Structure formats: structure tokens, C-alpha cells
Amino acid sequence: MTGMGDDGAEGLGAIKSAGGMTIAQSEDTCVVSGMPRAAIIKGYANKIIPLDGVAAFLMSNYGAERNPSGKFEKNDKNERTTVTSQRS
């Protein structure tokens, strides 16, 4: 989530208010840190993680396992969340 402005931060806020886990990239690993900074300042980030740690965090907390067919499956199959968009 590197970039300028706060539009991404507002999206993160919507995810957090809906009960989702939110992650902001740490400012020191961003090319442009406006959006992550806005998300952090507004309290929308549950976790602040350096870019090189995001994948490991996601895999260790929400990872997938490869089944014998070679396809990936979500670990928590019974805890799927429906996501809808308010955009038209």
C-alpha cells in the first residue's frame, strides 16, 4: 500500500470497520508513504509490517496448503468471509 493521498487508507478503514484484519506497510519500506501513514495515523491498521514481511505474515496467519492435486486450499475453509463492494 505505497502511494500518495488517503484513498487507500479510507478503504482500509472500511475493511477494519467491517471486522477485517488490516495491514499497513511500514513507512520506512515504502517508496511513497502517504497512504500507509494516513492509515496508521487514522488507526485503521491492525498491523504495521515491513514490505518484506507481509507475505510471511499472511502465510503464517491465513496461509494455504497444497493438496495432493497441486491446488492450494485455504486452511480455514469453514471461516470464509463474504466480501462485497459498495462501488457501482
C-alpha positions in Angstrom: 0.0 0.0 0.0 2.5 2.5 -1.1 1.3 5.7 -2.6 0.1 9.3 -2.1 -3.2 10.5 -0.7 -5.6 8.8 1.7 -8.0 7.0 -0.6 -6.3 3.7 0.2 -6.4 4.5 3.8 -10.2 5.0 3.7 -10.6 1.6 2.0 -8.6 0.1 4.8 -10.8 1.8 7.3 -13.9 0.3 5.7 -12.3 -3.2 5.9 -11.4 -2.7 9.6 -14.8 -1.4 10.5 -16.4 -4.5 8.9 -14.2 -6.7 11.1 -11.4 -7.4 8.7 -7.7 -7.7 9.5 -5.9 -4.7 8.1 -2.2 -4.3 7.3 -0.2 -1.2 6.5 3.2 -1.3 5.0 5.8 0.3 7.4 6.7 3.8 6.2 10.4 3.0 6.1 9.9 0.4 3.4 7.6 2.5 1.2 8.7 4.3 -1.9 5.9 6.8 -1.2 4.5 6.6 2.3 1.4 8.9 2.2 -1.3 6.2 2.2 0.3 3.9 4.8 1.0 7.0 7.0 -2.7 8.1 6.7 -3.9 4.6 7.6 -1.6 4.4 10.6 -2.5 7.9 11.8 -6.2 7.2 11.5 -5.9 4.0 13.4 -7.0 1.8 10.5 -4.0 -0.6 10.5 -4.2 -3.6 12.8 -0.6 -4.4 11.9 2.3 -2.4 10.5 4.7 -4.6 8.7 7.8 -4.0 6.5 7.2 -4.9 2.9 9.5 -8.0 3.0 7.5 -9.4 6.0 3.9 -9.1 4.5 3.9 -12.4 2.7 5.3 -14.3 5.7 2.7 -12.7 8.0 -0.1 -13.6 5.6 1.0 -17.2 5.1 1.6 -17.8 8.8 -1.8 -16.4 9.8 -4.0 -17.1 6.7 -2.0 -19.4 4.6 -2.9 -22.1 2.2 -1.7 -25.6 1.9 -1.1 -27.5 -1.3 -3.2 -30.6 -1.5 -2.2 -33.8 -3.5 -3.7 -32.4 -6.7 -1.3 -29.5 -6.6 -4.1 -26.9 -5.9 -4.0 -24.5 -3.0 -6.7 -24.7 -0.3 -7.5 -22.2 2.4 -6.7 -23.6 5.9 -9.9 -22.2 7.5 -12.4 -23.4 4.9 -15.3 -23.1 7.4 -14.5 -19.4 8.3 -14.8 -17.8 4.9 -15.9 -14.2 4.8 -18.2 -12.8 2.1 -16.8 -9.6 0.7 -19.0 -7.1 -1.2 -18.2 -3.8 -2.8 -20.2 -0.6 -2.5 -18.9 0.6 -5.8 -21.3 0.7 -8.7 
